[in-house]
């Protein structure tokens, strides 16, 4: 069983994963709440993950000792930590990257749902992109004001392209 301490924003979550990589299924427990999971690779960086019967498409982009995870319109960075006390336990660090509204894979912009100067709430849809016949709504990672829109409908966009810049609301910790 793998054990991780994951940090998202100001919260730390304990994650235990008991997953059979050959069978591509198992159980993940986060802070005592258990979920059954199964997964399959769509491509080298895109995975279909089913959590308690609900499917999700996840893109994982690897770099030196960290990974960017694109899930449900949000971007997360996971940094590998050192092994903890138990030989079967690992520590990791995950943080949401709130400044980046970027597509999870090469995509085409279908709809821009906001304009410069708009006030947006955390989780509000900003841009809809399509890739591999699937639409993904990229969401505001925190409340604030749209500072700049760097895309338009029918634009071809890539992971890492910042589509919408949001000025974070004062006193908002994300």
MARZA-191530 format. One line per field, with one value per residue: x, y, z of N, C-alpha, C in turn; residue in three letters. Coordinates in nm, 3 decimals, padded with zeros to 5 digits. Atoms other than C-alpha are relative to their C-alpha. Layout:
BEGIN
nxx: (X_...)
nyy: (Y_...)
nzz: (Z_...)
caxx: (X_...)
cayy: (Y_...)
cazz: (Z_...)
cxx: (X_...)
cyy: (Y_...)
czz: (Z_...)
type: (ALA_...)
//
This chain:
BEGIN
nxx: (00.085_-00.072_00.057_-00.045_00.059_00.024_00.039_00.076_00.024_-00.047_00.044_-00.082_00.082_-00.073_00.048_-00.050_00.039_-00.022_00.037_-00.067_-00.030_00.027_00.146_00.043_00.110_-00.034_00.071_-00.071_00.061_-00.045_00.049_00.094_00.110_-00.050_00.063_-00.052_-00.049_-00.059_-00.059_-00.051_-00.076_00.051_-00.124_-00.114_00.021_00.142_00.054_00.141_00.004_00.137_00.001_00.135_00.091_00.005_-00.121_-00.071_-00.116_-00.111_-00.125_-00.115_-00.120_-00.114_-00.122_-00.110_00.048_00.138_00.098_00.117_00.121_00.112_00.120_00.125_-00.020_-00.100_-00.137_-00.067_-00.140_-00.037_-00.145_-00.039_-00.080_-00.086_00.070_00.023_-00.047_00.032_-00.055_00.110_00.068_-00.067_00.062_00.005_00.053_00.082_00.055_00.074_-00.066_00.115_-00.019_-00.001_00.117_-00.067_00.066_-00.068_-00.063_00.024_00.145_00.054_00.093_00.138_00.078_-00.058_00.119_-00.019_-00.073_-00.090_00.070_00.104_-00.032_00.030_-00.003_-00.074_00.075_00.081_-00.053_-00.062_-00.025_00.028_-00.088_00.032_-00.111_00.038_00.147_00.049_-00.008_-00.045_00.017_-00.107_00.069_-00.075_-00.050_00.032_00.078_-00.081_00.041_-00.069_-00.095_-00.030_00.037_-00.106_00.045_00.128_00.066_-00.069_-00.145_-00.065_-00.074_-00.083_-00.024_-00.097_00.052_00.088_00.113_00.065_-00.075_00.092_-00.060_00.057_00.069_-00.074_00.047_00.049_-00.110_00.015)
nyy: (-00.118_-00.126_-00.105_-00.134_-00.119_-00.090_-00.135_-00.074_-00.128_00.001_00.124_00.120_00.120_00.126_00.087_00.137_00.062_00.144_00.012_00.104_-00.061_00.097_00.008_-00.138_-00.031_00.007_-00.086_-00.118_-00.057_-00.136_-00.041_00.098_00.025_00.097_00.002_00.101_-00.064_00.077_-00.097_00.051_-00.100_-00.037_-00.029_-00.003_-00.098_-00.016_00.119_00.004_00.049_00.016_-00.007_00.034_00.009_-00.125_-00.013_-00.127_00.000_-00.067_-00.009_-00.014_-00.046_00.021_-00.078_00.058_00.075_-00.039_00.030_-00.086_00.081_-00.079_00.075_-00.075_-00.143_-00.052_00.046_00.027_00.042_00.099_00.012_00.119_-00.026_00.111_00.110_-00.021_00.106_00.133_00.024_00.006_-00.128_-00.111_-00.131_-00.087_-00.132_-00.043_-00.133_-00.050_-00.112_-00.083_-00.104_00.054_00.057_00.057_00.124_00.122_00.063_-00.083_-00.017_-00.112_-00.077_00.006_-00.111_-00.083_-00.030_-00.124_-00.106_-00.075_-00.086_00.076_00.059_00.143_00.074_00.125_00.109_-00.049_00.034_-00.112_00.034_00.139_00.050_00.135_00.083_00.141_00.003_-00.024_-00.140_-00.024_-00.138_-00.046_-00.076_-00.095_00.067_-00.085_-00.118_-00.115_-00.075_00.040_-00.103_00.009_00.122_00.022_00.095_-00.029_00.119_00.071_-00.003_00.125_-00.030_00.109_-00.005_-00.104_-00.128_-00.064_-00.048_-00.110_-00.047_-00.050_-00.071_00.059_-00.090_-00.022_00.077_00.131_00.097_00.100)
nzz: (00.000_00.005_-00.086_00.036_-00.058_00.113_-00.039_00.100_-00.066_-00.138_-00.063_00.020_00.005_-00.006_00.106_00.003_00.127_00.013_00.141_00.079_00.129_00.107_00.016_00.021_-00.091_-00.140_-00.095_-00.047_-00.119_-00.029_-00.133_-00.052_00.093_00.096_00.132_00.093_00.122_00.109_00.092_00.126_00.073_00.132_00.072_-00.091_-00.107_-00.030_-00.064_-00.040_-00.137_-00.049_-00.146_-00.048_00.114_00.078_00.083_00.009_00.089_-00.068_00.076_-00.089_00.071_-00.089_00.013_-00.079_-00.117_-00.028_00.104_00.009_00.017_00.051_-00.035_-00.016_00.019_-00.092_00.016_-00.128_00.009_-00.100_-00.011_-00.074_-00.119_-00.037_-00.064_-00.143_-00.090_00.049_00.134_00.097_-00.009_00.068_-00.024_00.116_-00.028_00.113_-00.020_00.114_00.066_00.029_00.100_00.134_00.064_00.117_00.041_-00.042_00.116_00.118_00.010_00.076_-00.083_00.049_-00.053_-00.106_-00.079_-00.077_00.072_-00.087_-00.096_-00.072_-00.129_00.005_-00.125_00.004_00.060_00.114_00.131_00.070_00.141_00.036_00.106_00.043_00.045_00.009_-00.002_-00.135_-00.042_-00.137_-00.044_-00.087_-00.104_-00.082_-00.120_-00.115_00.034_00.039_00.118_00.122_00.038_00.142_00.072_00.097_00.101_00.064_00.054_00.109_-00.016_-00.039_-00.122_-00.052_-00.144_-00.034_00.049_-00.098_00.078_-00.072_-00.117_-00.102_-00.112_-00.121_-00.092_-00.125_-00.115_00.044_-00.006_00.103)
caxx: (00.000_00.128_00.078_00.098_00.046_-00.114_-00.139_-00.407_-00.418_-00.394_-00.532_-00.330_-00.495_-00.375_-00.402_-00.364_-00.364_-00.403_-00.396_-00.312_-00.135_-00.173_-00.550_-00.577_-00.807_-00.806_-00.905_-00.800_-00.867_-00.847_-00.880_-01.065_-01.311_-01.265_-01.334_-01.307_-01.108_-01.025_-00.821_-00.708_-00.459_-00.604_-00.264_00.078_-00.046_-00.427_-00.611_-00.972_-01.026_-01.350_-01.408_-01.709_-01.862_-01.810_-01.571_-01.313_-01.056_-00.719_-00.409_-00.075_00.226_00.557_00.859_01.179_01.046_00.690_00.374_00.102_-00.242_-00.531_-00.870_-01.219_-01.093_-00.830_-00.453_-00.260_00.115_00.234_00.592_00.751_00.890_01.127_01.028_00.872_00.930_00.756_00.927_00.585_00.499_00.580_00.520_00.416_00.308_00.025_-00.078_-00.336_-00.191_-00.453_-00.294_-00.311_-00.623_-00.473_-00.609_-00.529_-00.426_-00.400_-00.751_-00.970_-01.158_-01.534_-01.664_-01.530_-01.778_-01.636_-01.494_-01.220_-01.332_-01.588_-01.592_-01.578_-01.640_-01.425_-01.540_-01.717_-01.675_-01.444_-01.358_-01.484_-01.231_-01.270_-01.022_-01.072_-01.448_-01.476_-01.557_-01.387_-01.489_-01.189_-01.291_-01.183_-00.958_-01.048_-01.268_-01.138_-01.156_-01.075_-00.762_-00.695_-00.833_-00.559_-00.773_-01.078_-01.328_-01.170_-00.818_-00.589_-00.441_-00.183_-00.119_00.070_-00.108_-00.267_-00.615_-00.756_-00.566_-00.751_-00.654_-00.707_-00.953_-00.783_-00.805_-00.897_-00.675_-00.806)
cayy: (00.000_00.346_00.631_00.997_01.327_01.554_01.930_02.114_02.482_02.505_02.155_01.835_01.504_01.155_00.926_00.547_00.363_-00.014_-00.053_-00.354_-00.203_-00.526_-00.547_-00.165_-00.140_-00.102_00.116_00.469_00.613_00.988_01.101_00.780_00.797_00.496_00.483_00.200_00.294_00.147_00.306_00.261_00.443_00.630_00.758_00.807_01.102_01.065_00.822_00.722_00.682_00.548_00.643_00.478_00.422_00.780_00.822_01.101_01.188_01.286_01.412_01.375_01.569_01.459_01.678_01.628_01.535_01.663_01.602_01.835_01.679_01.821_01.712_01.860_02.198_02.237_02.201_02.045_02.005_01.693_01.693_01.368_01.375_01.145_00.804_00.819_00.580_00.277_00.113_00.081_00.443_00.751_01.117_01.354_01.713_01.842_02.201_02.360_02.600_02.872_03.118_02.882_02.828_02.593_02.303_01.945_01.842_01.993_02.132_02.369_02.648_02.600_02.880_03.168_03.224_03.544_03.877_04.099_04.285_04.018_03.915_03.535_03.296_02.996_02.700_02.917_02.801_03.024_02.848_02.531_02.333_02.014_01.734_01.375_01.444_01.542_01.888_02.017_02.330_02.509_02.667_02.957_02.819_03.111_03.420_03.733_03.956_03.849_04.047_03.916_03.663_03.512_03.303_03.306_03.057_02.807_02.878_02.575_02.568_02.357_02.257_02.540_02.808_03.048_03.104_03.335_03.545_03.617_03.879_03.711_03.876_04.032_03.812_03.504_03.208_02.999)
cazz: (00.000_-00.091_00.156_00.060_00.236_-00.024_00.012_-00.184_-00.101_00.278_00.343_00.391_00.301_00.391_00.090_00.104_-00.228_-00.258_-00.636_-00.855_-01.157_-01.358_-01.298_-01.321_-01.020_-00.646_-00.353_-00.261_00.082_00.146_00.510_00.594_00.303_00.075_-00.301_-00.552_-00.861_-01.197_-01.471_-01.827_-02.045_-02.344_-02.453_-02.301_-02.094_-02.086_-01.858_-01.800_-01.426_-01.281_-00.916_-00.749_-01.094_-01.218_-01.514_-01.530_-01.795_-01.646_-01.821_-01.647_-01.772_-01.621_-01.556_-01.352_-01.007_-01.038_-01.237_-01.362_-01.330_-01.533_-01.395_-01.433_-01.550_-01.277_-01.284_-00.994_-00.939_-00.757_-00.634_-00.526_-00.175_00.008_00.141_00.486_00.783_00.632_00.332_00.168_00.228_00.018_00.076_-00.194_-00.215_-00.428_-00.476_-00.695_-00.951_-00.936_-01.176_-01.471_-01.677_-01.936_-02.143_-02.037_-02.389_-02.739_-02.794_-02.991_-02.812_-02.852_-02.630_-02.420_-02.137_-01.984_-02.095_-01.960_-01.648_-01.546_-01.182_-01.151_-00.865_-00.780_-00.993_-01.253_-01.613_-01.818_-02.146_-02.314_-02.518_-02.719_-02.780_-02.888_-02.927_-02.559_-02.426_-02.112_-01.924_-01.776_-01.445_-01.227_-00.953_-00.726_-00.716_-00.883_-01.190_-01.545_-01.627_-01.978_-02.228_-02.441_-02.677_-02.903_-03.048_-03.292_-03.162_-03.139_-02.788_-02.608_-02.245_-02.080_-02.287_-02.038_-02.182_-01.914_-01.660_-01.336_-01.081_-00.746_-00.509_-00.202_00.107_-00.101_-00.017_-00.304)
cxx: (00.089_-00.071_00.061_-00.064_-00.013_-00.044_-00.068_-00.041_00.059_-00.034_00.097_-00.092_00.090_-00.062_00.068_-00.051_00.038_-00.047_00.083_00.022_-00.026_-00.150_-00.061_-00.123_00.047_-00.085_00.091_-00.078_00.060_-00.066_-00.109_-00.117_00.053_-00.078_00.061_00.038_00.040_00.050_00.050_00.070_-00.065_00.117_00.112_-00.022_-00.146_-00.056_-00.149_00.001_-00.146_00.007_-00.143_-00.101_-00.008_00.129_00.056_00.114_00.107_00.119_00.112_00.122_00.117_00.112_00.103_-00.049_-00.139_-00.088_-00.106_-00.118_-00.113_-00.125_-00.116_00.020_00.101_00.136_00.062_00.145_00.026_00.152_00.032_00.088_00.089_-00.085_-00.017_00.046_-00.022_00.057_-00.108_-00.075_00.081_-00.072_00.004_-00.058_-00.080_-00.051_-00.075_00.075_-00.107_00.018_-00.018_-00.134_00.052_-00.066_00.080_00.074_-00.019_-00.151_-00.035_-00.102_-00.137_-00.078_00.082_-00.119_00.009_00.067_00.087_-00.080_-00.109_00.053_-00.043_00.012_00.083_-00.090_-00.086_00.068_00.052_00.010_-00.035_00.092_-00.045_00.126_-00.048_-00.151_-00.059_00.016_00.042_-00.021_00.113_-00.061_00.093_00.045_-00.023_-00.082_00.092_-00.059_00.081_00.087_00.023_-00.048_00.099_-00.039_-00.129_-00.058_00.075_00.152_00.050_00.092_00.070_00.009_00.111_-00.040_-00.095_-00.114_-00.068_00.087_-00.100_00.080_-00.072_-00.060_00.080_-00.061_-00.054_00.118_-00.018_-00.091)
cyy: (00.124_00.101_00.133_00.102_00.098_00.135_00.066_00.131_-00.004_-00.131_-00.114_-00.121_-00.122_-00.093_-00.135_-00.064_-00.147_-00.036_-00.109_00.056_-00.094_-00.009_00.137_00.035_-00.009_00.093_00.116_00.056_00.138_00.045_-00.093_-00.032_-00.085_00.005_-00.113_00.071_-00.106_00.102_-00.071_00.114_00.024_00.032_00.003_00.094_00.016_-00.133_00.017_-00.064_-00.006_-00.009_-00.022_00.004_00.125_00.017_00.142_-00.017_00.086_00.003_00.025_00.035_-00.009_00.100_-00.061_-00.082_00.046_-00.038_00.109_-00.090_00.093_-00.084_00.095_00.151_00.064_-00.061_-00.015_-00.036_-00.097_-00.010_-00.122_00.039_-00.120_-00.110_00.030_-00.122_-00.140_-00.021_-00.005_00.132_00.107_00.128_00.078_00.133_00.041_00.140_00.041_00.119_00.098_00.103_-00.052_-00.059_-00.047_-00.131_-00.123_-00.072_00.092_00.003_00.113_00.070_00.000_00.123_00.074_00.057_00.129_00.104_00.074_00.095_-00.072_-00.046_-00.146_-00.061_-00.127_-00.110_00.040_-00.038_00.124_-00.025_-00.146_-00.037_-00.141_-00.068_-00.144_-00.017_00.017_00.148_00.007_00.147_00.033_00.100_00.094_-00.070_00.081_00.118_00.115_00.070_-00.045_00.116_-00.001_-00.134_-00.015_-00.099_00.048_-00.131_-00.048_00.005_-00.139_00.034_-00.125_00.008_00.101_00.136_00.056_00.065_00.120_00.035_00.064_00.071_-00.047_00.107_00.012_-00.083_-00.136_-00.095_-00.115_-00.106)
czz: (00.000_00.088_-00.040_00.093_-00.116_00.052_-00.118_00.067_00.139_00.072_-00.032_00.012_00.009_-00.103_00.013_-00.129_00.001_-00.140_-00.066_-00.140_-00.116_-00.029_-00.026_00.083_00.144_00.084_00.038_00.117_00.024_00.129_00.051_-00.090_-00.116_-00.131_-00.082_-00.129_-00.101_-00.100_-00.124_-00.071_-00.136_-00.092_00.103_00.119_00.043_00.052_00.025_00.138_00.042_00.152_00.046_-00.114_-00.085_-00.079_-00.001_-00.100_00.067_-00.093_00.100_-00.084_00.097_-00.028_00.095_00.119_00.040_-00.118_00.003_-00.028_-00.039_00.022_00.019_-00.007_00.093_-00.030_00.138_-00.027_00.115_-00.002_00.085_00.118_00.030_00.063_00.148_00.078_-00.057_-00.140_-00.107_-00.007_-00.072_00.038_-00.128_00.041_-00.123_00.030_-00.126_-00.058_-00.043_-00.109_-00.142_-00.042_-00.135_-00.038_00.041_-00.112_-00.119_-00.030_-00.095_00.091_-00.066_00.044_00.107_00.076_00.080_-00.089_00.100_00.089_00.077_00.135_-00.007_00.139_-00.018_-00.056_-00.118_-00.131_-00.072_-00.151_-00.019_-00.115_-00.038_-00.050_00.001_00.017_00.140_00.032_00.146_00.031_00.096_00.098_00.074_00.127_00.127_-00.049_-00.035_-00.121_-00.120_-00.046_-00.151_-00.056_-00.114_-00.109_-00.062_-00.053_-00.123_00.009_00.039_00.116_00.052_00.152_00.028_-00.053_00.105_-00.076_00.064_00.121_00.096_00.109_00.126_00.090_00.129_00.112_-00.037_-00.004_-00.097_00.037)
type: (UNK_UNK_UNK_UNK_UNK_UNK_UNK_UNK_UNK_UNK_UNK_UNK_UNK_UNK_UNK_UNK_UNK_UNK_UNK_UNK_UNK_UNK_UNK_UNK_UNK_UNK_UNK_UNK_UNK_UNK_UNK_UNK_UNK_UNK_UNK_UNK_UNK_UNK_UNK_UNK_UNK_UNK_UNK_UNK_UNK_UNK_UNK_UNK_UNK_UNK_UNK_UNK_UNK_UNK_UNK_UNK_UNK_UNK_UNK_UNK_UNK_UNK_UNK_UNK_UNK_UNK_UNK_UNK_UNK_UNK_UNK_UNK_UNK_UNK_UNK_UNK_UNK_UNK_UNK_UNK_UNK_UNK_UNK_UNK_UNK_UNK_UNK_UNK_UNK_UNK_UNK_UNK_UNK_UNK_UNK_UNK_UNK_UNK_UNK_UNK_UNK_UNK_UNK_UNK_UNK_UNK_UNK_UNK_UNK_UNK_UNK_UNK_UNK_UNK_UNK_UNK_UNK_UNK_UNK_UNK_UNK_UNK_UNK_UNK_UNK_UNK_UNK_UNK_UNK_UNK_UNK_UNK_UNK_UNK_UNK_UNK_UNK_UNK_UNK_UNK_UNK_UNK_UNK_UNK_UNK_UNK_UNK_UNK_UNK_UNK_UNK_UNK_UNK_UNK_UNK_UNK_UNK_UNK_UNK_UNK_UNK_UNK_UNK_UNK_UNK_UNK_UNK_UNK_UNK_UNK_UNK_UNK_UNK_UNK)
//
